[in-house]
Each structure stands twice: as structure tokens, then as C-alpha cells.
């Protein structure tokens, strides 16, 4: 990956919906050379896919919550059961196996505090093997994910 690939990746992270011709102008390539490089980045798996970034607030999910989960056991069976169950709930946007005091770190959205109470009771509390749960409400985001740093 060279500097031109890095410029392409940064531009795609900002807006992947524009035509290749516009992307090519931004990165200083011909449309065909830019298209070829984008295809190579896709084939290499560096570009894993394309998606629209949605505004969760405008979708009715202004409440964002992080939840630390500690399991009662770290056996392979307990981890697998928990991870399989997490996949069933669309309110859980992300789930990460972590080191430290908690076993998992989840990002959850809700419409309001009452909705989060419902998510807590009917989703999180039903996850298998949970020994301890700590909820952290986001007051306001300072910097949300906009893309990965791309060097070169």
C-alpha cells in the first residue's frame, strides 16, 4: 500500500457513495487507474464493504449506553453461549471480548431510559452466564468513529 492507496482509503471512509471519477480527481488519478486501485484494495480485503452511516438520533435512538459484562465462568462453553445469545439482539450494536475486570464490553442504543430498562430486562438480563453487569450512560459524544487512521 502506498500514499495513493492511503489517500483513496481516507476519501472512501469520508464518502464511499460518490462516483469513481470524483474520487479519482480528489486523489489525482485517472478514473481507470483509480478504479483499478479500488478493486485491488477490495480484493486484498482492506476495503471490507460499503455502508451508509446513519444518524442514530434521527432514527429515534438518542440514548447510547456502554455495558460491561462479567461472566460467572470463562469456560469455552460459557463464552460460546454468551456470544451466540448476543447475536440475537439488534439493540446490541457491538460486543467485544476484553481483558481487565469485565469479560465483554457492549455498545447498546435505546429510545430513552424507559426503553433501556426494557432492553436491560428483556435482553441483557437474559444473556446466559452473566454474573455482573455495569451500565455506563453516554452523556454526549465528543468524537465518534469516522474511520480508521490510514498511514502512508
Secondary structure, DSSP 4 states (H G I P E B T S, - for coil): --HHHHHHHHHHHH-SSS-HHHHHHHHT--HHHHHHHHHHHHHTTSS--------TTTTT--EEEEEEEEES--SHHHHHHHHHHHTT-TTEEEEEE-SSS-SEEEEEEESSHHHHHHHHHHTGGGSTTEEEEEEEE-S--SS---------
